[in-house]
């Protein structure tokens, strides 16, 4: 066995070696990997002792000791950081940062030439320039390019030089000027960085440049020395521009040669050949090219290409005699100043887009320009000296999005037309002022759509103007799509049948418009984007005043702003934008009580949709009270404790402020009668200020006189439609930036103005979209789909929409049309669909009219359809007796400790009397049927059908008079259409409304349910399975009884709550007064709605409400669903009886089968029924 040798231990050997040599052990050496911390032991002990000395009696526990040590460590770190920051700040003062590069340019990539030259000059000045900087500063510039072609023709230029030039320029045999190149001495100079100006070939140089120093003569008439390859040092000159190697008279000799050559060019251009220049006649020059103007291209707009070829129409004009005052006002409008540019674009193009900001005058002036240019002659008018061109025969149609805009603009244009005011007319629904001599016709877009349905080529028109296209309503989008095809059709027909047809001009006008939706839409304009002509903006400046903070209670803030503005601002009308009628009425009441009113405002009472709170006198509302408790600022850009009212209301105006000026307050909204709407255009009484409280109807087209101040709440109430569920909501949302600009422009129409915005600039930039969402994306499109199908577009998705509708909305619309029988399974329109397209109502109502003709109830069905087609025909109980009066709203937000004011007894008594009268009226309207809301509306229509008693009956029965008059006018229109389809029916038979018997009322409800059979709801407790099991306590009121709809009424998602699938009866329904046990099993409803949030940005979930039409039974519902895809027939159940074969030889049997309804929300078991089957 070998001898044991112990293994050498490395660490022990090293330790013995260090011990023998006297070196320290490894454990005693410092670890190089440990973090080296500064010694704070002295400071730590001193700080610990100081803190303990403050409270020596306190016993320090272990937990407190740890907290104390942590506090000491934190304090020491802060002191160390402060010292480090101080040292860094001191060190940065000694660093030269002039050559540093900004961090914002790090990701840009290549720098520009200017930036490179600037950087090189800085480095050269400090002696840090390298090879790259020197190449930039001292660039090699040879005198002549060796690669220039030999034969070059020199264009003759007009002479811009004086006389006294004698000697000609010496040239070689090729005709080029002959100048000897000189050698330059090598000199390094420091000169300023300037860019060498190289004149383009063939262009004249400035006269002043010819008299510069000699160094500027290196470049002239397109001959540049910047592209040579000679040595860099030969091209460096002295600072004064002279050359040391040239003789003393070299500069003057070169200048003389240049002048000789320039004189020769001048003589050639003038066609003059003096004796001294005869020897140089061999210089090759080109003949003068004839001037041709550039093609017309739109300015101030995206480049969309040149205009089309000039049409062959005869240039004609019509003379309009106007008063001097009107003519002077017209000439100040920006659109009139651009008349030639606009009319050239219209004349040379079939489609033209005119963009003009608010106040440019495009709405009133463009139709007059076209009339003066020959458009707008009467159909069949003989040739005359005024209008000779048959291509311009036909009216000028101008569409507006709203009735009030169409009528008011027509009146204004008629006034400006002077002695030709009879050539201007208007047509809105149920109101027409169009005669044989009408040349300019203002109308709503819906009127033109009806004309397209009857006359697709629009043969009565020579031009169509779509105004306010930026609003992107459904009718506007459909019109633009249809007219883009009609224009092409008219152009083709004018070539095939020139004696019968003529081209159609289309002009699309807007103040603010997304041009990309039109220019980039290749489906809409197949021949390329049309030219865009842009006029100047408003002719008067408008100053925008943003709020420092955005308040949630904007109605209260609006009251404070308007009150202070009326006291502090000079004379001028005020336009106040709010979201709805209720806010307008409430604010009007408060302002009337705060200030002296002229008593000229319309009498808005509860029976016309307003809130009447009696005539009792109340105290003035304190303007300086604090804001509402619990207000939540939407932004943090405000400075608390500061008031900007004094600053924002201080405007530069020489007018004196009247402290006791009266107010003339007028409302303006869509439900207001036309006679009341027209009052805003009448000047206010002397010594009073006009204050118009309006919704967004005053946002476009209207020009209210003497409006200098606009108060914008920044909100709008819009109807939102969920494409996947069909639920409608009226939501208060932020407006778009384009709408905000439109509202501000109302203050700059007649003079300089100011716009006071109740939102901050931060909210404006963060929450406001550039443009509003097109209406076609937030509305049901069954009418659109039917209209598109009616003009031979089998695929609705291929229609040229400016913005295509949502695919879910199109799918729902086509399913509905199939159910109504308007289209077949292949998607083609049927005979029934063509009949439905003739009625100016929803296809559901058209289906009801077709069924009524076979049941002998046509007169009552027409009346029922008219009552259902007009929204909000009846005034609700909440509008008659609101929960909170104006005074309680005023006192709730007070922070005072004083006891709350009790309501005025006179007001309470008046409210009780109104509520009693309202309930009596509801009992009268429900006398035919106490469970059918549709028959309640029919009763109201029948009671008001006498034209002479409309006003009194509407006031007694709490019916909106304006809505009832619209329903009566619609009945006259439907009667004419029904008579055209049924020649044997007289008008008397269609207007006589007798009292219905029980069986006739049952038939009428069946006809009603047939139009809305797919919109049916079942009581939730009747459902089989877990869905029918009640959860929680049972409902105690009718409006809390849950229902389930056949079609899906909720958004599908992972977090969809079971309660969100339920729908409930709307409180305004007649069924809301029933007991829980009396609620019907099945209800046919008109639409679903969901209550909107009170303010923008608030959270919470609201119940989905259905607006019932009539209850239906199970058997009646199965009969309505017969033949549709919603009805599912199961297999035979029990015994099957085999019957004898029929004459056709087919097998027959009789059995019981299970039936059910299948919808998007689930399956409803409807029991079984006995039926006969054939095979």
Protein Blocks (a to p, Z undefined) as FASTA:
>chain_A
ZZddddddfklmmmmmmmmnopacfklpccfkbccdddfklmmmmmmmmmmmmmmmbccd
fklmmmmmmmmmmmmmmmmmmmmmmmmmmmmmmpcfklpccfklmmnopadfklmmmmmm
mmmmnopacfklmmmmmccddfbdfkbcfbdcddddddfbdehifbdcdddfkopacddd
dddddddddddddddddddehiacdfklmmmcfklmmpgghiacklccbdfklmpccfko
pafkbcfklmmmmmmmmmmmmmmmmmmmnopacfklmmmmmpccdddddddddddddehi
acebjaddddfbdcddddddddfklmmmmmmpmklmmmmmmmmmmmmpcbdcddddehkl
mmmmmmmmmmmnogaiaehiacdfklmcfklgccdddddfbfklmmmmmmmmmmmnommm
mmpccddehiacddfklmbdcddfklmmmmmmmmmnopmbcbdcdehklnopaklmmmmm
mmmmmmmmmmmmmmmmmmlgccdddddddfbdcfklmmmmmklmmnopaddddddddfbd
cdddddfbdcfblmlmmmmmmmmmmmmpccdddddddfbfklmmmmmmmmmmmpccehla
ccddfknopacebjadcddddfkbccdehiacfbfkbcehiafklmmmmccdfbdcdfkb
ccddddddfklcfklmmmmmpccdehiacdddddfklmgopacehiabdcdehiacdddd
dfknopacdddddddfklmmmmmmmmmmnoccddddfbdfklmmmmmcfbdcdfklmccf
klmmmmmmmnopablklpccfbacdfklmmmmmmmmmmnopacfkopacfklmmmmmpcc
dfklmmmmmmmmmnopmmmmmmmmmmmmpghkbccfklmmcfbdfklmmmmmpcbfbdcd
dddfklmmmmmmmmmmmmmmmmmmmmmpckbfklmmmmmmmmmmpmklmmmmmmmnopaf
klmmmmmmmmmmmmmmmmmmmmmbcfklmmmccdddfklmmmmmmmmmmmmmmmccddfk
lpgcjklpcghjddfbfklpccddfbdcbdcdfklcfklmpccddfkbmklmpcfklpcf
bdcdfbdcddddfbghiacjdddddddfbdcdfklmmmmmgoiakbccdddehjaddddd
dfkopacdddddddddddfkbccdebjadddddZZ
